[in-house]
Structure formats: C-alpha cells, structure tokens
Amino acid sequence: MQKIGIPKGLLYYRYQILWKAFFDCLDVPYITSEESNLEILKKGQAKSVDEACLALKIYLGHIESLKDKCDSILIPRIYSLEKGYQACTNFNCLYDLVKNIYPNLNIINYNIDVSHHESEKKGFFKIGKELGFNLITINHAYKLAKEVEKNYHDKLVAQGQKKLKSNKLKILLVGHHYNLEDALIGKRISSYLRKENIELLYSYEVPQEAIDKYSYQISTKIHWTMNKELLAAFAYFKDQVDGVIILTAFPCGPDSLANEMMIRKRGNSKVLLLTFEDLSSDTAIITRLESFIDMIKGGIHL
C-alpha cells in the first residue's frame, strides 16, 4: 500500500480530521509534514512567484519537504463548496500549480465543485477507488470519517460557547484555518496572548447554523465561502468579546475585501488587523499586540 503525504498547510487545517479518519478506516498509511518553520518558508519562496500569498509559499515549502518521504501527496482541488459561492483561486488551481512545479510528482487528487455536481463524497469515492477499495468499503470509511469530523466541529463550537463565559479578557481571532493554526502565523499570536492571560476564541468556533444569518449582517453578496464564514464569526462574536484581531496573509485579494467589510461594521468593537508578509522578526507584531491589549484594558475606544 502506498504511503500518502499530507502537507501541513492551506486546506490541511480545515480537512485534517476528515482526511485522517478516512485513511485510518481504510488502513492507508500516511505522513504529514512537520510544523511550519522558516526553513520550510524559504523552500516555498524558492518555488513560488513573488506575487503568491504567504500561505501559498508556506504550502509549497511543505510539498518540498514531503516529496521524497512518501509515494504520493494529497492535493485536492476546490472550486465551490456551495451554490453561488466560490473558493479562493489558490484552491481552484492548487493541483495544476503543484503539478506544473513538480511534473514528476505523484498526486492523489479529488475535486469539489458543487456548482457542477462534483460533491465531496464523489471526490472521496474517487480516492478510494484509486487506492483499490470497493464501493462498500469506501462508503463505510467516508460515513465514519464524516461522523468523526462532525463530532470534532461540535466540540469546537461547544468550546467556544464555554470560553464566552470566562471572566478573563476575551479576544476573538478571525482568520482562515491555515493562518490561525500555522506555526509561523497564528500560533505565534496565540502563544503571546495566552501568556498575557487572555481567553482566545477562534472564528472557526462559530456555529454552522449561524453562518448565513450573521454573514448577511455584513454582506449578502460576498463571493467566497471561506470569507463568508469569517464575516459570520465576526458578526456573531464581536459584541461578546473585548476585542477582535484579524489575521491575514499578504497579498490575499478576498481577505482584503472581507477585512474592510468587517472593519467598517465593527460598531463599538475594538479591532486590530495584522497582515503577515515578512516573518523574519516578531518585534513589530508584538509591539502592536501590546498596544492593542493596553487599549482594551484601558477602555480606550479605537
């Protein structure tokens, strides 16, 4: 059985529970790349154009670090997750981009394009068949993996609700999974804030059933599913926390629009926007965080 490599970047942080549960059920061996670090970023920068966003550069670094340690690498293509909405263009072209950079790389791929009847389930059946499993086995593995994923997300939502009751200073971190959970981006921020005894909530802790209702409070015409989720989390949590920090990777087009929408709709909420491009030093970021926390504690309106 071939060993599958899973890069710890981009869609990994959104789908890792589903992917791992699926492969575990099928007893398919897999490995993940290590946590993001400056060496991985350096490798990714060498493989990407200057205009690529920071998150994509990090992802390509993970591909580079994995390619000689496994038989194939999992790289899905996502065009749309719901009708009328689209994913970021990086996810539309991810397979083609990596294949162009690494023409000899073996890739396990599936496609999600709800607008054209290409569902997630169909994609997982494609993977299962390529790995040599029959339809009954694949269906069982996918159903089990979806249950594991749902239980995981339910726990995240419950965790968020519990944190709202905390007596600590509460800050909401808004950003894509791959920014919030990456060791070079979001985890640096989370680590610093926890040392300051701050209760952290994350935009992915918003209840699924609240997404449409609360995102529409900011915009009914946002084009990107993942940014719609960020708008919903911001609207849902902003009046229940002491401050909001928006994390984004430069130069993300969809984020630049969504971030502006959130800032304009912040009301009395205190909001800090952190855009990551150069990761060589923490000094500037820490200075801005210190000032933001001081303003929150001092009750200063931004």
C-alpha positions in Angstrom: 0.0 0.0 0.0 1.4 3.4 -1.0 2.2 6.0 1.7 0.4 9.3 1.3 1.9 12.6 2.2 -0.3 15.3 3.6 1.2 18.9 3.6 0.5 20.9 6.8 -0.6 24.0 5.0 -3.7 25.6 3.4 -6.6 23.1 3.4 -4.9 20.8 5.9 -6.2 22.7 8.8 -9.8 22.6 7.5 -9.9 19.0 6.5 -7.2 17.1 8.5 -9.8 15.4 10.7 -11.8 14.1 7.7 -8.7 13.0 5.8 -7.0 11.2 8.6 -10.2 9.4 9.7 -10.9 8.3 6.1 -7.4 6.9 5.7 -7.3 5.4 9.2 -10.6 3.5 8.4 -9.1 2.2 5.2 -5.8 1.4 6.9 -3.9 3.5 4.4 -0.6 4.7 5.7 0.1 8.5 5.6 2.5 11.0 7.0 2.2 14.8 7.5 5.0 17.3 7.1 6.4 19.0 10.2 5.1 22.3 11.6 5.8 25.3 9.5 9.2 26.9 10.2 11.5 29.4 8.5 13.3 26.7 6.5 10.0 25.5 5.1 9.1 29.0 4.2 12.4 29.5 2.5 11.9 26.4 0.4 8.4 27.6 -0.6 9.6 31.0 -1.6 12.2 29.4 -3.9 9.4 27.6 -5.7 6.8 30.4 -6.0 6.5 33.7 -7.7 6.8 36.9 -5.6 3.1 37.7 -6.0 2.0 34.5 -4.3 0.4 34.9 -0.9 2.4 34.0 2.2 0.2 31.0 2.9 0.8 29.5 -0.5 4.5 30.0 -0.2 4.4 28.1 3.1 2.4 25.3 1.5 4.9 24.9 -1.4 7.6 24.6 1.2 5.6 21.7 2.8 5.4 20.0 -0.6 9.1 20.3 -1.0 9.8 18.9 2.5 7.4 15.9 1.9 8.0 14.9 -1.7 10.9 12.4 -1.1 9.3 10.9 2.1 6.1 9.4 0.6 4.7 7.7 -2.6 2.1 10.4 -3.4 0.8 13.6 -2.0 -2.8 14.5 -1.3 -3.7 17.8 -3.1 -7.5 18.4 -3.6 -9.0 21.0 -5.9 -11.9 23.0 -4.6 -13.8 25.3 -6.8 -17.1 25.7 -4.9 -18.4 24.3 -1.7 -22.0 25.7 -2.1 -24.0 27.0 -5.0 -23.5 30.7 -5.7 -20.1 30.8 -3.9 -16.6 30.1 -4.9 -13.4 29.2 -3.1 -10.2 31.2 -3.3 -8.5 30.9 -6.7 -5.5 29.2 -5.0 -7.7 26.3 -4.2 -9.1 26.2 -7.7 -5.7 25.8 -9.2 -3.7 24.1 -6.5 -3.4 20.7 -8.2 -2.4 22.3 -11.5 0.1 24.7 -9.8 1.9 21.9 -7.9 1.8 19.6 -11.0 3.4 22.4 -13.0 6.2 22.9 -10.5 6.7 19.2 -9.9 5.8 17.4 -13.1 7.0 14.0 -11.9 5.2 14.2 -8.5 2.6 11.5 -7.8 -0.6 13.3 -6.6 -3.7 11.9 -5.1 -6.4 14.3 -6.1 -10.1 14.9 -5.8 -12.4 17.7 -7.0 -15.2 19.6 -5.2 -17.3 21.8 -7.4 -20.9 21.8 -6.1 -22.0 24.2 -8.8 -21.2 21.4 -11.3 -22.4 18.4 -9.3 -18.9 17.4 -8.1 -19.5 16.7 -4.4 -17.1 15.9 -1.6 -18.5 12.4 -1.3 -17.9 11.8 -5.0 -14.3 13.0 -4.6 -13.6 10.6 -1.7 -15.0 7.7 -3.7 -12.6 8.7 -6.5 -9.7 8.5 -4.0 -10.9 5.2 -2.6 -11.2 3.6 -6.0 -7.7 4.8 -7.0 -6.4 3.1 -3.8 -8.0 -0.2 -4.8 -11.1 -0.3 -2.5 -14.6 -1.4 -3.4 -17.6 0.9 -3.1 -19.0 -0.6 0.1 -15.7 -0.2 1.9 -15.3 3.4 0.6 -18.8 4.3 1.6 -18.3 2.9 5.1 -15.0 4.8 5.5 -16.4 8.1 4.3 -19.5 7.9 6.6 -17.3 7.1 9.6 -14.9 10.0 8.7 -17.8 12.4 8.4 -19.1 11.4 11.8 -15.6 11.9 13.3 -15.4 15.3 11.6 -18.9 16.4 12.9 -18.1 15.4 16.4 -14.8 17.4 16.2 -16.6 20.5 15.0 -19.3 20.1 17.6 -16.7 20.1 20.3 -15.1 23.3 18.8 -18.4 25.1 18.9 -19.1 23.9 22.5 -15.6 25.0 23.4 -16.3 28.5 22.0 -19.5 28.8 24.0 -17.8 27.8 27.2 -15.0 30.4 26.7 -17.6 33.1 26.3 -18.4 32.6 29.9 -14.9 33.2 31.1 -14.1 36.1 33.4 -10.8 36.7 31.6 -10.2 39.3 28.9 -11.6 37.7 25.7 -10.2 38.3 22.2 -11.6 36.8 19.0 -9.0 35.7 16.4 -10.5 35.9 12.9 -8.8 34.3 10.0 -8.7 31.2 7.8 -7.8 27.9 9.4 -4.4 27.9 7.7 -3.5 31.3 9.1 -4.8 30.8 12.6 -3.2 27.3 13.1 0.1 27.8 11.2 3.1 27.9 13.5 4.6 30.8 11.6 1.5 32.9 11.7 -1.5 32.4 14.1 0.3 30.2 16.6 2.8 32.9 17.3 -0.1 35.3 18.1 -2.0 32.7 20.2 1.1 31.9 22.2 1.8 35.5 23.1 -1.8 36.3 24.0 -2.1 33.2 26.3 0.9 34.4 28.2 -1.0 37.6 28.8 -3.8 35.5 30.4 -6.2 36.2 27.6 -9.1 33.9 26.7 -8.9 33.2 22.9 -11.9 32.5 20.7 -11.4 31.5 17.1 -13.6 32.2 14.0 -13.9 28.5 13.3 -15.8 28.1 16.6 -18.9 29.8 15.1 -22.0 27.5 15.0 -22.5 26.2 11.4 -26.2 27.2 11.5 -25.3 30.8 12.3 -23.1 31.4 9.2 -25.7 32.6 6.7 -27.7 34.7 9.2 -24.7 36.5 10.7 -22.7 36.9 7.5 -25.7 38.6 5.9 -25.5 41.3 8.6 -22.3 42.4 7.0 -22.8 41.4 3.3 -25.3 39.5 1.3 -23.0 39.4 -1.7 -19.7 38.1 -0.5 -18.4 35.7 -3.3 -16.1 33.4 -1.3 -17.4 30.7 1.0 -14.5 30.8 3.4 -14.7 34.6 3.7 -18.4 34.4 4.3 -17.6 32.2 7.3 -15.2 34.9 8.6 -17.8 37.6 8.3 -20.3 35.4 10.2 -17.9 34.7 13.0 -17.0 38.4 13.3 -20.7 39.4 13.5 -21.6 36.5 15.8 -18.8 37.1 18.4 -17.8 40.8 18.2 -20.2 42.1 20.8 -19.4 39.2 23.2 -15.7 39.7 23.4 -13.4 42.6 24.5 -11.5 42.8 21.2 -11.0 41.3 17.7 -7.8 40.5 15.9 -8.0 39.8 12.2 -5.1 37.7 10.8 -4.4 37.7 7.1 -1.6 36.7 4.8 -0.4 39.2 2.2 -1.5 39.7 -0.6 -4.9 37.9 -0.3 -7.5 39.5 -2.5 -10.6 38.0 -1.0 -9.3 38.8 2.5 -8.6 42.4 1.7 -12.3 42.9 0.7 -13.7 40.9 3.6 -11.4 42.6 6.2 -12.5 46.0 5.0 -16.2 45.0 5.4 -15.6 43.8 9.0 -13.7 46.9 10.0 -16.5 49.1 8.6 -19.1 47.1 10.5 -17.2 46.9 13.8 -19.5 49.3 15.7 -18.1 49.7 19.2 -15.8 46.7 18.9 -12.1 47.1 19.2 -10.4 45.6 16.1 -6.8 45.1 15.1 -5.8 44.0 11.6 -2.5 42.1 11.4 -1.2 41.4 7.9 1.7 38.9 7.6 4.3 39.2 4.9 7.8 39.3 6.4 8.2 36.7 9.1 11.8 37.4 9.9 11.0 39.3 13.2 8.3 39.3 15.8 9.2 42.8 17.1 6.7 44.8 15.1 3.8 42.4 15.7 4.5 42.2 19.4 4.6 46.0 19.7 1.2 46.3 18.0 -0.3 43.5 20.2 1.0 45.2 23.4 -0.6 48.5 22.3 -3.9 46.8 21.4 -4.1 45.0 24.8 -3.3 48.1 26.7 -6.1 50.0 24.8 -8.5 47.2 25.6 -7.6 47.1 29.3 -7.7 50.9 29.5 -11.1 51.0 27.9 -9.9 53.3 25.1 -12.1 53.3 22.0 -10.3 52.8 18.7 
